Amino acid sequence: MFHQRYTFLTFSRRDIRFLKPLYYFGSFLGLTPYYNFEKHSLENLIQQKIKGTLLSILIITGSLYSLVERQHVLRNLNLYLDFVNDIVNWIVPVTAIINASFFNRNKWLLLNNSFQQIDKTLNNRKQQESNFLKNPFFQCAINVLTVFIILAYVLWSWCYHFGVDAVLRTYLIHNFCYNSNTIVFALITNYALAFRCRYQDLNHCLTSDSLMTKYKNGSSLVTVFRQVGTLSRTLSEMVTLFNEIFGWTFVYMAAKTIAHILATSMRFLEKDNEVTNMDIRLSNFLAISLSIANFTVVMMCGSSVATESSKTAFLCYKLQEHFPPKSDERLEILILAKQVQANDVKITAADFFEINRSTLCGILATCTTYVIVVLQFSGNF
């Protein structure tokens, strides 16, 4: 039996307080603000700014030093791709740190408070996840453990072949950024899944069984439809906040994945490269597979939010068939359908592109085409 203090570990994604563990680790690394889920407020503002400044300076200077050292230790690495890969690797956590420490703090606060308000309206507070495999904390723990095992193997293989001192000088900050990126990936993914759950609950309110139950309990269906419209507008505003907070992070995440794919592919293709040992090749393959898997999960979760959102208008038009032509309920639900269509949401990367499956396929297809072209023409970049 969990102590009352740790009951949030069993919360489902329908109670936003399930994010407490991620916020704990995120605030420790400067990636999220210190948000108190019980008091609905941000704390330790000055401490956050000091930590954010120091961490940003440490990551940037450490990454530049590691890049220079890496060219001395592994001279045959492609300088340009390695440079781009290193920049986009540290720019994701630095962007998250700057967002949490200096900019968008009010948006973080408003987003989380809006989630808590909607959870109260939908009676989702203290909802437990009965399926252990679907427990958010368990899934995050498995994800972090998988990343840790892969990174441990990567570090071991490189330390074995190049020495501990050389690897610490060349990849210590690199791996710190990789771990930070994992927290950012997990945070974005779980926010997207939380949005999807709220839209599922919203759509459930428009099912015939749910409406019939409320009607029998004496609730006015017109009032129910207006409440759904208010929730739809609130969720749309929350998705806008989410896009403003994480928009540029999405852009850099896409750039990081592309650069990682290309840089690792070039290492495989360079026949006279020092990095030709089977353990090194396997570690590179595992690392790139992890990057692609994380990016794919983020894109799929973002796409699922838009999919659930688009179902609401369809349910409205389907439901209006059950009411007389000039009834108040029919008129109200048609108004609701138009309102929901106006509140249609899409998760975007700073308005450059949408976070969905088609964008994912386009990015992977472009990278695949590049690798095929390089294979076809001499393998030199």
C-alpha positions in Angstrom: 0.0 0.0 0.0 1.5 3.3 -1.0 1.9 6.0 1.6 -0.5 8.9 0.9 2.4 11.1 -0.1 3.2 8.8 -3.0 -0.3 8.1 -4.3 0.5 10.2 -7.4 2.6 7.3 -8.6 -0.6 5.4 -9.3 -2.5 8.2 -10.9 -3.8 7.8 -14.5 -3.2 10.3 -17.2 -6.6 11.7 -16.5 -5.2 13.4 -13.4 -2.5 15.8 -14.5 -0.7 15.3 -11.2 0.7 12.1 -12.7 3.4 14.4 -14.1 4.9 15.0 -10.6 7.8 12.5 -11.0 8.7 14.0 -14.4 8.6 17.5 -12.9 10.7 16.4 -10.0 13.5 15.2 -12.3 12.9 18.0 -14.8 13.2 20.7 -12.2 16.4 19.1 -10.9 17.9 19.4 -14.3 16.4 22.8 -15.0 14.2 21.5 -17.8 10.9 22.4 -16.0 9.9 25.1 -13.6 9.3 24.3 -9.9 5.5 23.8 -10.1 3.6 22.9 -7.0 0.7 20.7 -8.1 -1.1 21.1 -4.7 -0.8 24.9 -4.4 -1.1 25.6 -8.1 1.9 27.9 -8.1 5.5 28.2 -9.3 8.2 28.3 -6.6 11.9 29.0 -6.3 11.9 31.5 -9.1 15.4 33.0 -8.3 16.9 29.6 -7.7 15.5 28.5 -11.1 17.1 31.4 -12.9 20.5 30.9 -11.3 20.4 27.2 -12.1 19.3 27.8 -15.6 22.1 30.3 -16.3 24.8 28.0 -14.9 23.5 24.9 -16.6 23.2 26.7 -20.0 26.8 28.0 -19.8 28.1 24.6 -18.7 26.3 22.7 -21.5 27.4 25.1 -24.3 31.0 25.5 -23.2 31.3 21.8 -22.4 29.9 20.8 -25.7 32.3 23.0 -27.7 35.2 21.6 -25.7 34.1 18.1 -26.3 33.7 18.7 -30.0 37.3 20.0 -30.3 38.6 17.1 -28.3 36.7 14.6 -30.4 38.4 15.8 -33.5 41.7 15.1 -31.9 40.8 11.7 -30.5 38.7 10.5 -33.6 40.3 12.4 -36.4 38.4 10.7 -39.2 35.0 11.7 -38.0 33.2 14.0 -40.5 33.7 17.5 -39.0 30.6 19.2 -40.5 28.1 16.5 -39.6 29.6 16.0 -36.2 29.5 19.7 -35.5 25.8 20.0 -36.6 24.9 16.9 -34.6 26.6 18.3 -31.5 24.9 21.6 -31.8 21.3 20.2 -32.1 22.1 17.7 -29.3 22.7 20.5 -26.7 20.3 23.0 -28.1 17.2 21.0 -27.1 18.0 20.9 -23.4 19.3 24.5 -23.5 16.0 25.7 -25.1 14.0 23.8 -22.5 16.1 25.3 -19.7 15.7 28.8 -21.0 12.0 28.3 -21.4 11.6 27.0 -17.9 13.9 29.6 -16.3 13.3 32.9 -18.1 10.6 32.7 -20.7 7.1 31.2 -20.9 6.9 30.8 -17.1 3.4 32.2 -17.0 2.4 29.9 -19.8 3.7 26.9 -17.9 1.6 28.0 -14.9 -1.5 28.7 -16.9 -1.2 25.4 -18.8 -1.0 23.3 -15.6 -3.7 25.2 -13.8 -6.0 24.8 -16.7 -5.4 21.0 -16.7 -6.2 20.9 -13.0 -9.4 22.9 -13.5 -10.6 20.7 -16.4 -9.8 17.6 -14.3 -12.2 18.9 -11.6 -14.9 19.6 -14.1 -14.6 16.1 -15.6 -14.3 14.5 -12.2 -10.9 13.1 -13.0 -9.2 14.1 -9.8 -7.5 11.1 -8.0 -8.3 8.7 -10.8 -6.1 5.7 -10.5 -4.7 3.6 -13.3 -6.0 0.0 -12.8 -3.9 -1.5 -15.5 -0.3 -1.7 -14.3 1.2 -1.8 -17.8 -0.6 1.5 -18.6 0.6 3.2 -15.5 2.4 6.4 -16.6 5.1 6.1 -13.9 5.8 2.5 -14.9 6.0 3.4 -18.6 8.3 6.3 -17.9 10.5 4.1 -15.7 10.8 1.5 -18.5 11.7 4.2 -21.0 14.4 5.7 -18.7 15.8 2.3 -17.9 16.0 1.4 -21.6 17.8 4.6 -22.3 20.2 4.0 -19.4 21.0 0.5 -20.5 21.7 1.6 -24.1 23.8 4.6 -23.1 25.7 2.4 -20.6 26.5 0.0 -23.4 27.5 2.8 -25.7 29.8 4.3 -23.1 31.3 0.9 -22.3 32.1 0.1 -25.9 33.7 3.5 -26.5 35.7 3.4 -23.2 36.9 -0.1 -24.1 38.3 0.9 -27.4 39.4 4.6 -26.8 40.1 4.7 -23.1 38.1 6.2 -20.2 39.9 9.5 -20.2 39.3 10.1 -24.0 35.6 9.3 -23.7 35.1 11.5 -20.7 36.7 14.4 -22.5 34.7 13.8 -25.7 31.3 12.5 -24.7 30.5 13.3 -21.1 28.5 16.5 -21.8 27.1 14.8 -25.0 25.6 12.0 -22.9 24.3 14.5 -20.3 22.4 16.2 -23.1 21.1 12.9 -24.3 19.7 12.1 -20.9 18.2 15.6 -20.7 16.6 15.1 -24.1 15.0 11.9 -22.8 13.3 13.8 -20.0 12.1 16.4 -22.5 10.8 13.7 -24.9 9.0 12.0 -22.0 7.4 15.3 -20.8 6.2 16.2 -24.3 4.8 12.7 -24.9 2.9 12.6 -21.6 1.5 16.1 -22.1 0.2 15.0 -25.6 -1.3 11.8 -24.1 -2.9 13.9 -21.4 -4.5 16.1 -24.1 -5.7 13.0 -25.9 -7.4 11.6 -22.7 -9.2 14.9 -22.1 -10.6 14.9 -25.7 -11.6 11.3 -25.2 -13.5 12.3 -22.1 -15.0 15.3 -24.0 -16.2 13.0 -26.8 -17.6 10.5 -24.2 -19.9 13.3 -23.0 -21.5 13.4 -26.4 -22.3 9.7 -26.7 -26.0 8.6 -26.5 -25.5 6.6 -23.3 -23.8 9.4 -21.5 -26.4 12.0 -22.5 -29.3 9.6 -21.6 -27.8 9.1 -18.2 -27.5 12.8 -17.6 -31.1 13.4 -18.9 -32.5 10.8 -16.5 -30.6 12.5 -13.7 -32.4 15.7 -14.4 -29.6 17.5 -16.3 -30.5 19.9 -19.1 -28.9 18.7 -22.4 -28.6 22.3 -23.5 -26.5 23.0 -20.4 -24.4 19.9 -21.1 -23.8 21.0 -24.7 -22.7 24.4 -23.6 -20.4 22.9 -21.0 -18.8 20.8 -23.7 -18.3 23.9 -25.8 -16.6 25.7 -23.0 -14.3 22.7 -22.4 -13.5 22.5 -26.1 -12.5 26.2 -26.2 -10.4 25.8 -23.0 -8.6 22.7 -24.4 -7.9 24.6 -27.7 -6.4 27.5 -25.7 -4.3 24.9 -23.7 -3.0 23.3 -26.9 -2.0 26.8 -28.1 -0.1 27.3 -24.8 1.6 23.9 -25.3 2.7 24.9 -28.8 4.1 28.2 -27.6 6.1 26.5 -24.8 7.4 23.5 -26.8 7.2 24.8 -30.4 10.9 25.6 -30.9 11.8 22.5 -28.9 9.9 20.4 -31.6 12.0 22.1 -34.3 15.3 21.3 -32.7 14.1 17.8 -31.8 13.5 17.1 -35.5 16.8 18.7 -36.5 18.5 16.5 -33.8 17.0 13.3 -35.1 17.9 14.1 -38.7 21.5 15.1 -37.8 21.9 12.0 -35.7 20.7 9.7 -38.5 23.0 11.4 -41.1 26.0 11.5 -38.8 25.7 7.9 -37.7 25.1 6.8 -41.3 28.3 8.5 -42.4 30.2 6.6 -39.7 28.9 3.3 -41.1 29.8 4.3 -44.6 33.4 5.5 -44.0 35.5 2.4 -44.7 38.7 3.9 -43.4 37.1 5.4 -40.3 38.7 4.4 -36.9 35.2 3.7 -35.7 34.9 0.3 -37.4 34.8 -2.1 -34.5 31.6 -4.3 -34.3 30.9 -3.1 -30.7 31.2 0.6 -31.9 28.9 -0.1 -34.9 26.4 -1.8 -32.7 26.4 1.0 -30.1 25.9 3.5 -32.9 23.0 1.4 -34.3 21.3 1.3 -30.9 21.8 5.0 -30.3 20.3 5.9 -33.6 17.4 3.4 -33.2 16.6 5.0 -29.8 16.6 8.5 -31.4 14.2 7.4 -34.1 12.0 5.5 -31.7 11.7 8.5 -29.3 11.0 10.9 -32.2 8.4 8.5 -33.7 6.5 8.2 -30.4 6.4 12.0 -30.0 5.0 12.5 -33.6 2.5 9.7 -33.1 1.2 11.1 -29.8 0.9 14.6 -31.3 -1.0 13.2 -34.2 -3.4 11.3 -31.8 -4.4 14.7 -30.2 -5.5 16.1 -33.5 -7.4 12.8 -34.3 -9.3 12.9 -31.1 -10.1 16.6 -31.5 -11.5 16.1 -35.0 -14.0 13.4 -33.7 -15.9 15.9 -31.6 -17.6 17.7 -34.5 -18.5 14.4 -36.1 -20.2 13.3 -32.9 -22.1 16.5 -32.8 -23.5 16.1 -36.3 -24.3 12.5 -35.6 -26.1 13.3 -32.4 -28.3 16.1 -33.9 -30.2 13.4 -35.8 -31.7 12.2 -32.6 -33.5 15.5 -31.9 -36.6 17.1 -33.5 -35.8 19.6 -36.3 -36.6 22.8 -34.4 -35.9 21.7 -30.8 -33.6 23.7 -28.5 -31.3 20.6 -28.2 -30.8 20.3 -32.0 -30.1 24.0 -32.4 -27.7 24.0 -29.5 -25.7 21.0 -30.7 -25.4 22.5 -34.2 -24.0 25.6 -32.6 -21.7 23.4 -30.6 -20.5 21.6 -33.8 -19.5 25.0 -35.4 -17.8 26.0 -32.2 -15.8 22.8 -32.0 -14.8 23.1 -35.7 -13.5 26.6 -34.9 -11.6 25.2 -32.0 -9.9 22.4 -34.0 -6.4 21.8 -32.7 -3.1 20.8 -34.2 0.2 20.5 -32.4 2.9 22.3 -34.4 6.6 23.0 -34.3 6.6 26.8 -34.0 4.1 26.8 -37.0 6.8 25.4 -39.3 5.2 22.0 -39.6 2.6 19.9 -37.9 3.4 17.1 -35.4 1.8 14.2 -37.2 2.4 10.9 -39.0 2.7 12.5 -42.5 5.5 14.8 -41.2 7.3 11.8 -39.6 7.1 9.8 -42.9 8.4 12.8 -44.8 11.4 13.3 -42.5 12.3 9.6 -42.5 11.9 9.4 -46.3 14.2 12.4 -46.8 16.9 10.9 -44.5 16.6 7.5 -46.3 16.9 9.2 -49.7 20.1 11.0 -48.5 21.7 7.8 -47.3 20.8 6.0 -50.5 22.3 8.8 -52.6 25.5 8.7 -50.6 25.7 4.9 -51.0 25.2 5.3 -54.7 27.9 7.9 -55.2 31.2 7.0 -53.6 30.2 7.3 -49.9 32.1 10.5 -49.4 30.5 13.6 -48.0 
